Structure formats: structure tokens, C-alpha cells
Amino acid sequence: MGMLSYEQALLQLLAGAPVLGATESRPTQSACGRVLAAAQVSAIFVPPLDNSSMDGYALRAADVPVAGTRLKVAQRIAAGSVGHALAADTAARIFTGAPLPAGADAIVMQELTSHENDVVTINHVPSPGDWIRRRGQDINGGETILGAGTRLLPQHLGLAASVGLAALPVFRRLRVALFSTGDELVMPGEVAPSELPPGAIYNSNRFLLLGLLQQLGCEVADLGIIPDTLAATREALRQAAADADLILTSGGVSVGEEDHVKPAVEAEGTLDLWKIAIKPGKPLAFGRVGSASFIGLPGNPVSSLITFLMLVRPFILKAQGAAATAVRSLALRADFDGPRADPRREFLRARRNDAGGLDLFPNQNAGVLSSAVWADGLIDNPPNQVIRRGDLVSFLPFSELLY
């Protein structure tokens, strides 16, 4: 079997994503990051009444034909109170958010007036509608304010609260079991850098993937580092499949004698090994163990990061009920001459500069994790495409990919 294109691999992954039908009600203030399970409709108008958007004076525009007109201040209306009907040739002292009194059709901000005793001088000729927020200007009663499948951000919670929604129905979190294999792996804190044995490496992927999963709102069972034996790997898979919707690993799915993940998954379930025409990140494994999905990522840290962002992230979003899984790209100028063309689709680590263009990290090797810290996004470069200085390229900001 030849290499799959990125689009082919993504379609197959999304087709195999589980659908989590279970929902729960969460208090609005603690629903950030969750996915809304049902559309939410406002029962009220926001604002509920015409009101002032400024501290100033409510009046009839027709009563102020010229600047310098003097009006009697007949009432004072603060936010939270309601005034009475405005008589002709009078004004109401009004504050931001206070309802407009009947008869008034304009607000004059206080900076354009002078007030002495109970008379205000209007130093500006108003027009009907000035500085008035109309009833329902933001939201109409009966209007859908949030659609099903919305990933809830702070502004969504504020909008829900503005129409009185104290709780929101959300899909349950995806349960993910995460583990690493490899006798060469050690954990930071267990062995000092000065005492690191020859051939040993710190397990950076465990921290990387744990953070990515938590960022997406998953419930993560971190099973740690599994001994490099077939029996231990099979036992870890059985344990993970008992409770998880998804089992996620990095490395160990090739055909080497010490790569036990592949035969363990095949023994406990089913497995497809894909070669995907992307760089970095060519190998990826997808299958099932019991009722859980299984995804095996490549072991190089940048390959693991990019395959997660471009393939696992949309898989998780779909499984959690999100309506949108795609990432919006920006067309930005390349301020560099790129490396030679590659037959695979490349995801190049780059960052925006002060001139509005993009700089490229000089070392694009899949093991150089510092490049992902230096960068603020990825250039999505088509196969066989040479980037020249001044070209417009497709840029995927980490601000889109890491939430």
C-alpha cells in the first residue's frame, strides 16, 4: 500500500471517531472548554428596554433646535431604575444602562452640556437615536444564541449568562489512556541529568501529549512508562481499554524486535499501519482494542506533536461533539528562501516577525523540539513546492491549533 495523503488519512480517522452521546448539565461558570450538546435559545431581549449608552441627558431632539438651548432637569434615572414620561422642554439626567424614559428620543453626553441647579444647557444639536441602545439590539427573544457543537469559550459563557442561563448541557469528556513504551525512557526528577545513563533519554512525549490532551478538555489516565515486553504491553492495553474511549501512544509501532506495541494491539484488537505523505510524521497506527480506539504516534517529539495537531486533534474534537474541527489558515509572506522541495506535504515551524512576514526555524529536523517553542505556528506547504522569499504561504497559528 502506498502512502496516504493527509486528506485521506484525516477522512479515515474522522470516519472512525467514536460518537459520545452521553451529556451532562454543567454550571455555566464551569463549562469553559466543553462542547455544547444542544442549541441554546434566549427567552429575553438584550437589552430588555431602550437604554442610554452614555452618562448624560435624555431629551426630545426637537426641543433642542440650536446649541445653547436650556432645559429644566425634571428627573434623574440611574441604571436599575425606571423614570416617568418626559414632558416637553425638559431633560432627564441619565446614566449608562438606565432605561430611556417615554417621550425621549435622544441622549446628549454630559461632556456636551453644562448643568447648574435644575437647568442644563445643551451645547450640541442632537439627532433622534443619538447614544441610545435599542431593545433587542444584542439579542432578540426567541433567538438561538449558541449552536449545538460549539466549543465553549469565555465569551460564550458571558453570552449565556446575559440571557439568564445558569447551566448548560454539554457532551461528556473523551476518556483517553496515555502510555509510553521504551526501556530507554526515564522521567525527569527520577534521574539527575549528570547521572543519565548512556542511551537513556527523558520522556518528553509524555509531557507533550498529556498537555495537548488536557488542552482539549480530555479526561486523561496517564499509565506511565510500560516495560518493553509484549506481555506488559498487552496488559497495559487491556487495562486502558476497560475505561478509555481512546488509547494514545507514541513510538513502538514499527517492526523492530523491541517494538511491542504493534503485535500487542494486533493480539488484543485490530490495527492498521499507515504511511502518510506528510513531513514530519510519516508513520501512524490506527485501530481498536476492545471498545476503545487506538492511535499510535511516531516517536520523534516534533513528529508526535504535528501528527497530533493535524490528525488526532480533529479526531478528538469530533468525538467530543464539536461542530468545527478544521483550522483557519492565514496567507502570510515568507521572508526566507525555503529548503528544497519535498514530495510530501510539509509542516514547517515558523513565526511571525515585526514586518508582518514569516521567519523559518533553521533546523526542521523532527527531533528538534526547541523549534516548536521558538515558532508560533506551522507553514502548511504543498508537496513539491519550493518556497521563495516574498511568496504567500499558508500559515496555521498555534493559537488555532492549541485550543
C-alpha positions in Angstrom: 0.0 0.0 0.0 1.4 3.4 -1.0 1.4 6.5 1.2 -1.9 8.1 2.1 -2.4 11.8 1.5 -3.0 13.9 4.6 -6.7 14.4 3.5 -7.1 10.6 3.0 -5.7 9.8 6.5 -7.8 12.5 8.1 -11.0 11.3 6.4 -10.4 7.7 7.6 -9.6 8.9 11.2 -12.7 11.0 11.4 -14.9 8.2 10.0 -13.6 6.0 12.8 -14.1 8.6 15.6 -16.5 7.4 18.3 -19.6 9.5 18.9 -20.1 10.3 22.6 -23.8 10.5 23.0 -23.8 11.0 26.8 -24.4 14.5 28.1 -24.4 16.3 31.4 -25.5 19.6 32.7 -22.7 21.9 33.9 -23.0 25.3 35.7 -22.3 28.0 33.2 -19.3 29.3 35.1 -17.6 25.9 34.9 -18.4 25.0 31.3 -15.5 26.6 29.6 -13.8 24.3 27.2 -16.7 21.9 27.0 -18.8 21.2 23.8 -22.4 22.3 23.9 -24.8 19.4 23.3 -27.9 21.4 22.4 -28.7 24.8 20.9 -29.5 27.5 23.4 -32.3 30.0 22.8 -32.8 33.3 24.6 -36.1 33.8 26.4 -35.5 37.5 26.7 -34.5 40.6 24.8 -31.0 42.0 25.5 -31.1 44.8 26.4 -34.7 44.4 27.7 -35.5 48.1 27.1 -34.2 51.1 25.1 -31.4 52.5 27.3 -28.6 55.0 27.4 -25.1 54.1 26.3 -23.7 57.2 27.9 -23.9 59.3 31.1 -25.7 62.4 30.0 -29.2 63.8 29.5 -32.3 62.2 27.8 -34.4 64.6 25.9 -36.6 65.2 22.8 -34.3 66.1 19.9 -37.0 68.6 18.7 -36.6 70.5 21.9 -33.0 71.5 21.1 -33.1 73.4 17.7 -29.8 75.2 18.4 -26.8 74.7 20.6 -27.1 76.6 23.9 -30.7 75.6 24.4 -31.6 75.4 28.2 -33.9 72.7 29.5 -35.2 72.0 33.0 -33.9 68.8 34.5 -37.1 67.1 35.7 -35.8 63.7 36.9 -32.8 61.5 37.5 -32.6 58.0 36.2 -29.9 55.6 37.3 -29.2 52.1 36.0 -31.7 49.7 37.6 -34.4 52.3 38.0 -37.2 53.4 35.6 -38.2 57.0 35.1 -41.5 58.6 34.2 -42.7 60.0 30.9 -40.6 63.0 29.8 -42.5 66.3 29.5 -41.8 68.7 26.6 -38.9 71.1 27.1 -37.4 69.1 29.9 -34.5 66.7 30.2 -33.7 63.7 32.4 -30.3 63.2 34.0 -29.5 59.7 32.9 -26.7 57.2 33.5 -25.2 54.5 31.3 -27.5 51.5 31.1 -30.6 53.3 32.5 -33.9 52.8 30.6 -34.9 55.6 28.3 -38.0 57.5 29.6 -41.1 57.5 27.5 -41.1 60.6 25.2 -37.3 60.9 25.0 -35.7 60.1 21.6 -32.0 61.1 22.1 -29.2 61.2 24.6 -26.7 64.1 24.8 -23.5 63.0 26.6 -22.6 65.1 29.7 -19.4 66.4 28.1 -21.5 68.4 25.7 -23.6 70.1 28.4 -23.3 72.3 31.4 -25.6 71.9 34.4 -26.5 74.5 37.0 -29.1 73.9 39.7 -32.0 72.3 37.9 -31.2 73.6 34.4 -29.0 72.0 31.8 -27.5 73.9 28.8 -27.3 71.6 25.8 -24.2 72.7 23.7 -24.9 70.3 20.9 -27.9 69.8 18.5 -28.9 66.1 18.8 -30.5 63.8 16.3 -33.1 61.2 17.2 -31.5 58.0 18.2 -28.2 59.5 19.4 -26.5 57.3 22.1 -29.5 55.0 22.5 -29.2 51.2 22.7 -32.4 49.8 21.4 -34.3 46.9 22.9 -33.0 43.6 21.5 -30.0 45.4 19.9 -27.8 42.5 21.0 -30.3 39.6 21.3 -33.9 39.1 20.4 -36.3 37.0 22.4 -36.6 33.5 20.8 -33.2 33.9 19.1 -30.7 31.0 19.1 -27.6 32.4 20.7 -25.3 29.3 20.7 -25.5 26.3 18.4 -25.0 22.7 19.3 -21.4 21.6 18.8 -20.0 25.0 20.0 -16.7 24.7 21.9 -17.5 27.0 24.8 -15.0 29.9 25.3 -15.3 32.6 28.0 -17.3 34.9 25.6 -19.8 32.1 25.1 -20.3 31.8 28.8 -20.8 35.5 29.1 -23.4 35.5 26.4 -25.2 32.5 28.0 -25.2 34.3 31.4 -26.5 37.5 29.7 -29.8 35.7 29.0 -30.1 34.1 32.4 -28.7 30.5 31.6 -27.3 29.2 34.8 -26.4 25.8 33.4 -25.6 24.4 30.0 -25.9 20.9 28.5 -22.5 19.6 27.4 -21.1 16.3 26.0 -19.1 14.3 28.4 -15.3 14.5 28.1 -13.4 12.0 26.0 -11.6 9.5 28.2 -8.0 8.9 27.0 -5.5 6.4 28.2 -1.9 7.5 27.6 1.2 5.4 27.9 4.8 5.2 26.7 7.0 2.2 25.9 10.8 2.0 25.8 13.4 0.9 28.3 15.5 3.9 27.3 12.9 6.3 28.8 13.3 7.9 32.2 11.3 10.5 33.9 12.6 14.0 34.9 13.2 14.0 38.6 14.0 10.3 38.8 17.5 10.6 37.4 19.6 13.8 37.5 21.0 15.0 34.1 24.5 14.4 35.4 23.6 10.7 36.1 21.7 10.0 32.9 22.9 6.5 31.8 24.3 6.2 28.2 21.5 5.6 25.8 18.8 6.9 28.2 16.5 9.8 27.3 14.0 11.8 29.2 10.4 11.1 28.3 9.4 14.4 26.7 6.5 13.0 24.7 4.6 12.0 27.8 4.5 15.7 29.0 3.8 16.9 25.4 0.9 14.6 24.8 -0.5 15.0 28.3 -0.6 18.8 27.9 -2.2 18.6 24.4 -4.9 16.2 25.7 -5.7 18.4 28.7 -5.8 21.5 26.5 -8.6 19.7 24.5 -10.6 19.0 27.7 -10.0 15.2 27.8 -10.0 13.1 30.9 -6.6 11.5 30.8 -5.5 8.3 32.5 -1.7 8.5 32.5 -0.4 4.9 32.7 3.2 6.0 32.6 6.1 4.1 31.0 5.3 0.4 30.2 8.2 -2.2 30.4 9.4 -3.2 26.9 7.8 -6.6 26.8 4.9 -8.0 24.8 3.2 -9.3 28.0 3.4 -5.9 29.8 2.2 -4.0 26.7 -0.8 -6.3 26.2 -1.7 -6.0 29.9 -1.5 -2.2 29.6 -3.8 -2.2 26.5 -6.3 -4.4 28.3 -6.3 -2.1 31.3 -6.6 1.0 29.2 -9.4 -0.4 27.0 -11.5 -1.2 30.1 -12.2 2.5 30.8 -10.9 4.6 27.8 -12.6 5.8 24.6 -9.1 6.3 23.1 -5.7 4.8 23.8 -2.8 7.0 22.6 0.8 6.1 22.5 4.0 7.4 20.8 6.7 5.2 19.3 7.0 1.4 19.3 4.7 0.6 16.3 7.3 -0.3 13.8 8.5 -3.9 13.1 11.7 -4.0 15.2 12.3 -6.8 17.7 11.8 -4.4 20.6 8.7 -2.7 19.1 6.0 -4.5 21.1 3.0 -2.1 20.6 2.2 -3.4 17.1 1.9 -7.1 17.9 0.2 -6.3 21.3 -2.5 -4.2 19.6 -2.9 -6.9 16.9 -3.2 -9.6 19.6 -5.8 -7.6 21.6 -7.7 -5.9 18.8 -7.2 -4.7 15.2 -4.5 -2.4 13.8 -3.9 -0.5 10.5 -0.4 0.9 9.9 -0.4 3.9 7.7 2.4 5.8 5.9 1.1 9.3 5.5 2.7 11.7 2.9 3.5 14.4 5.5 6.8 15.7 6.9 7.5 15.3 9.7 5.3 12.4 10.9 5.0 9.8 8.2 4.1 6.7 10.3 0.8 6.5 12.2 -1.2 3.5 13.6 -4.9 3.4 13.9 -7.1 0.6 15.3 -9.2 -0.7 18.1 -8.7 -2.5 21.4 -12.0 -3.7 22.8 -14.4 -0.8 22.6 -11.6 1.8 22.6 -10.0 3.4 19.6 -6.2 3.2 19.3 -3.8 5.7 17.8 -0.1 5.2 17.8 2.0 8.3 17.0 5.6 8.4 15.8 8.3 8.7 18.5 10.2 11.7 17.4 8.8 14.6 19.5 8.1 17.0 16.7 6.6 14.3 14.6 4.4 13.4 17.6 3.4 17.0 18.0 2.5 17.6 14.4 0.6 14.3 13.8 -1.4 15.1 17.0 -2.2 18.6 15.9 -3.1 17.7 12.3 -4.8 14.3 12.8 -5.5 13.5 16.5 -6.9 16.9 17.4 -9.7 16.8 14.8 -10.4 13.2 15.8 -10.9 14.2 19.4 -12.9 17.3 18.6 -15.3 15.2 16.5 -15.6 12.5 19.2 -16.4 15.2 21.8 -19.2 16.6 19.6 -17.5 19.7 18.2 -19.2 21.0 15.0 -15.9 22.6 13.7 -12.7 20.6 13.5 -10.8 22.5 10.8 -8.2 25.1 11.4 -8.3 28.6 9.8 -5.1 29.5 8.0 -3.6 32.8 7.2 -1.9 33.9 4.0 1.4 35.4 5.0 4.6 36.4 3.3 7.6 34.2 3.5 10.7 36.3 4.5 13.1 33.4 3.6 14.1 31.1 0.9 12.9 27.6 1.9 14.6 24.3 1.6 14.4 22.2 -1.5 11.0 20.8 -2.5 9.8 17.6 -0.8 7.3 15.1 -2.4 5.5 15.1 0.9 3.3 17.8 2.4 5.4 19.7 4.8 4.5 21.4 8.1 7.3 23.8 8.7 7.9 25.5 12.1 7.9 29.3 11.6 7.0 32.5 13.4 5.7 36.0 12.5 8.1 38.8 12.5 7.7 42.5 13.2 7.5 43.3 9.4 4.3 41.1 9.1 6.1 38.2 7.4 7.3 34.8 8.5 10.7 33.6 9.6 11.7 29.9 9.3 13.4 28.0 12.1 16.7 26.9 10.6 16.7 23.3 11.7 13.5 21.5 10.7 14.6 18.0 12.0 11.8 16.0 13.6 13.9 15.6 16.8 14.4 19.4 17.4 11.6 20.1 19.9 13.0 23.6 20.6 11.8 24.6 17.2 8.2 24.2 18.4 8.9 26.6 21.3 10.6 29.2 19.1 7.7 29.0 16.5 4.2 30.4 16.8 2.7 28.2 14.1 3.2 25.9 11.1 3.6 26.7 7.4 1.4 24.2 5.5 3.5 23.7 2.4 2.1 21.5 -0.5 4.1 18.6 -2.0 6.9 19.5 -4.4 6.5 23.2 -3.6 9.6 25.4 -3.3 9.1 28.5 -1.1 10.8 31.6 -2.3 11.3 34.9 -0.4 8.2 37.0 -0.9 5.8 34.1 -1.7 2.5 34.0 0.1 2.2 30.8 2.2 -0.5 29.1 4.3 0.2 29.7 8.0 -1.5 27.7 10.8 -1.1 29.7 14.0 -0.6 27.7 17.2 -3.4 29.9 18.7 -5.7 28.0 16.4 -4.1 24.6 16.9 -3.6 24.5 20.6 -7.1 25.0 21.9 
